[in-house]
Structures are given as C-alpha cells and as structure tokens.
Amino acid sequence: MPESRPTGRGPAAAGRRSDRQFLGLDRTLQRAWIKGAGFTDDELERPLVGVANTVQDFSPENVHLRSVGEAVKAGIRMAGGTPLEFNAFHVTDSEAFAGASMRYVLPSRDVVADLVELMAQGHAMDALVLIGSGDKVVPGMAMAAARLDLPALVVYGGPTRHGEHDGRKLFLETVYDGVAEVSRGALDAATLAAWEDRLFPGPGACDTATSGNTAGIYLEALGLSLPGSGTVPAASNAQIRLAKQAGSGSCGCWPRTCARRRC
C-alpha cells in the first residue's frame, strides 16, 4: 500500500493566517509552487514571517541592508520560523531633492506602505520584519504595520559616523554650508570636494538627527522596534546581533497575538 502524503499542517498550527495558503488537499498546487523555489514541507509547517528589505546599491542608508536581512532571516530560523523575503525600495531624498525628481519622494511613502500590505495579505504571512532606512521608507513601513495589525517589528538601517578632513569633523550641515561658502568665496572648491568625498565614512543615514534618523528613534516609542535599536550604528556587529534578535522576536510574539494596534 503506498505511503500517504501529508495534505497540510497539523493541529499545532491551527489558526495561522498562512494556513489559508498551504493547508489541506485543496492547497496542493500552492505547496507545489512554493516548493519550486526550494521550500520544504518542514519549512511550510512553521510560522511564515515576511521580511521586507529596502536594500539598494546606490543609497548609503540602504547599501548594507543585505547583510542585515540575512541576520533577520537567521533569527527567524533560530526561533522556529520560516522567512519569506521580498523587496521594497527607497526614493532617496538627499539624492533627489532640489529638482523635479523630488516630486516622487513623498508619494513613495504610500507606495511602500501599499507594497508591504499587498505582499503580506497576498501571501497570508503570519508576522513581519520590516528593514528600512530613509525619511519616507520608515513611515511607510510603520503605516503598513498599523494597517495590517499583524505582529511586526521594524529594523532601522542606522546612522553613520561623522566624516573627518584635516582634523575637522564633517556633518551633513558642513557640506550644505560649504556650497554657500564656495559661492561667496569664503572656501576653495578643492576643500569642498574633499568634504564631499569624506562626509560618509561608511553606510548609514548620515550623522545627525535628521528626519531619517529621528524615524529610527520614534519607532521605539511606538513599540515597533526593539528597545535601544534606533541609534545602533549602521553595518556594526551590534546591528547584526540586533537584527537576529528582531527575527527571533517576530516568531516569539506570534502566539501572543502582539499585533501593532494592541502594543
């Protein structure tokens, strides 16, 4: 007599949103489809946690987020969940402003919120970890978490250190002011070019409490990120550890139904 195949998850998983996708005989094709991406039956028997990542290679706020995403996924697996990573984006304010391209920055907040909502609902995810950095990305992710009312944590991309040139600390405002100083003859163009090259010593959302870095702080106040996470430096080993903790926490809070509107 041929061995019977399981037709879905057992009673221990009852009540998960993701049951709608992968539980039962009538979801056989759906299981076959996700197995086409390399997933196993064991993975589908665990909580399915969406991981929205805004990694992109031309914005310092986001360029390091691939490794952060890998750490989040490791944390999810450590806690017995299965990560489902998908892409979001960042229309970068500081590269777009002072031109027609700035018109596309503020609307991007709502598109990010819509994107996260569409993926979470379309794939019936059980929980979310949202990895973002940027003035409009972080509010967009917070909006999505509130709309969905699912267990959700945001991992903020983090600030960078200040730059240095000839013993002088360089901040965002230093370069702003330097443009005017060159225009009025108070600073030579070569010095400003050196500041331009040295403002960012590494990845992150600049070095001051601008709107992006402030977003990382208010996420904590809203209960959307782990305590102390809003000011952890970008690309630091501390950030990788924190990302693992966020991944683990997203699974740990699912049975307690710690949805965003009740936190």
Secondary structure, DSSP 8 states (H G I E B T S, - for coil): -------S--GGGTT-TTHHHH-SGGGHHHHHHHHTTT--HHHHTS-EEEEEE---TT-TTTTTHHHHHHHHHHHHHHTT-EEEEEE-----HHHH-SSGGGGGHHHHHHHHHHHHHHHHHHTT-SEEEEEE-STTHHHHHHHHHHHHTSBEEEEE------EEETTEEE-HHHHHHHHHHHHTTSS-HHHHHHHHHHS-SSSSS-SS--HHHHHHHHHHHTTSS-TT-TT--TT-HHHHHHHHHHHHHHHHTTTTT-BGGG-
